[in-house]
Amino acid sequence: MFDGGMIMPFNCSLKYPPMFVGNVNKNKPLYRTRFNPSMAINLSSILLQSDEGEKLPQSKKISRCHTSNPLLTQANTVGIIGGVSVFSTLIFLEKLVWFSSRDGQQSIPFVVCSDPAISRDLLFCGSFPHVNGKDAQFRLNCRTIVENLRDKRAFLEQSGARCIVMPCHVSHAWLVELSTGCSVPFHNLGDCVAMELKEAKLKPLETGSNVRIGVLTANGTLVAGFYQEKLQNQGFEVVLPDKATMEHIVIPAIEALNRKDTEGAKNLLTIAIHILLVRAVNYVILASDEFQGLWPHDDPLLKKCIDPMDALARFTINWAQSTEKLQKQTSK
């Protein structure tokens, strides 16, 4: 899928995890079925070690330590902070490449910085607070993750990224901490989804009410609260699963996923979506990496659901293409 790129581990500092830079061959097939997460991790490991077994051309190599010169110099370079799930990061790259090149155009330039250590750090933070959770304590426990993500952001800025995106629902729980002080635009999932919904000019399903949007997440009140704030700022009424639905349907579905029982998880989450739809929501936002690929792409239920990664990919591509166009006009 990726050609003409480079992947290398950085040995000079633990602060700078593996990264990927590359162009894309859009003629190679792209995956469409649900990944086994362990397969995604294995794939990542192979890619990250590829420079050890291959002799890259000299033009493809860069120093493994800091340099004053950016890695990429295009004005529309996108910096991507890999999230807790390697699988989710790969899915977003697929969307970014597929959406930007399906009309015969060249894929946009990007650099990815991903570190699987984040998922290990998350284990030490404790479980996400699912219902009326202890948000403050969870945030306090995860200071190491925030520092890790900040280091990634700084590395991408120094590598020439002109905007930053983060295709990870969990990491958006610390969006304020990560975006503060960023030298380039930091595009987030919530704003991209809210903007697309606003542009759709939806009508309320019940007379006298605002447009209602449901939010379904496996990551508790922190992630749900993030989307709730972004949507309410645009005038939407946000509907979350009630306590009984969380305790008897959503949390058991997550437990089923942890047991690798994807069919059981899908059945439970389908019920949770229908419960939200009965409450007159126009759409349900599927705000969890764990929900990726659970339903077949042609499942009618997905017509009433929103994948925020799609919205982020579309916004990122529009930004990159408009930035490139503006640069060409000003350089004439």
Protein Blocks (a to p, Z undefined) as FASTA:
>chain_A
ZZhiacdddfkbmklccdddddddfkbccdfbdcdfklmmmmmmmmmmmmmmpccdfklp
ccfbdcfbdfblcfkbccddddfblklmmmmmmmmmmmmmmnopacddddddddfklmmm
mmmnopadfbhpafklmmmmmmmmmmmmmmmmmmmmmnopabdcdddfklmmmmmmmmgo
pabdcddfklmmmmmmmmnopacfbghiacddddddfebjmlmmmmmmmmmmnopacddd
dfklmmmmmmmmmmmmmnopaklmmmmmmmmmmmmmmnopabdcdfbfklgokacfklmk
lmmpccfklmmmmmmmmmmmmmmmmmmmmmZZ
